[in-house]
């Protein structure tokens, strides 16, 4: 068994190819695995690399420690400002649509708490396995963020009524409730999590590559379009600025009216 390291241009994404799987582990535990813009761009690169490599059957995304991913880093931190400047617009580095477009099966292994942009990774993946300790939350509206990825995919997973409840209350739910709503495919005991993820990957490798691709394409072409330009229109408007400041200052927001 050989392992090949992959450079995703960020030290916070540990990536290797092993057993025909591109494995990406989010590793920024000091910030609850919050994604910088460079990390989002790195995950996008992983999806593109997996899509174009005939020797890869699946893309695995997981986290380190107690968190899967806390979402985007609201401090604006970035490791590679020059690379980000090459993107045509400030949202092009987001990986979500690339996870869906990737012709390989994207497996999301939710090892712990999963909020905001982390939840988007879940919603745009193909197979989701959650450890029993995992928790899920959509807190965007508390930050003044209108997220088109969330509104386009969350109702498809959990139903319109549950999506409205989760979005408008920002309530956190546990893994078992997430499974009962249809947000995740399987919940396993924490002690069995790693071995079950490996079993899932082995089962995927046993399936026909061409048939897999056709099934993913057929499932995903039924998904509704979403308007990513909402982010372009809303970035740094007064409400979002206040939401970010309130979060960073650990206080309730004072929304402009």
Order of alpha helices (4+ residues) and beta strands (2+ residues): beta-beta-beta-alpha-beta-beta-alpha-alpha-beta-beta-alpha-beta-beta-alpha-alpha-beta-alpha-beta-alpha-alpha-alpha-alpha
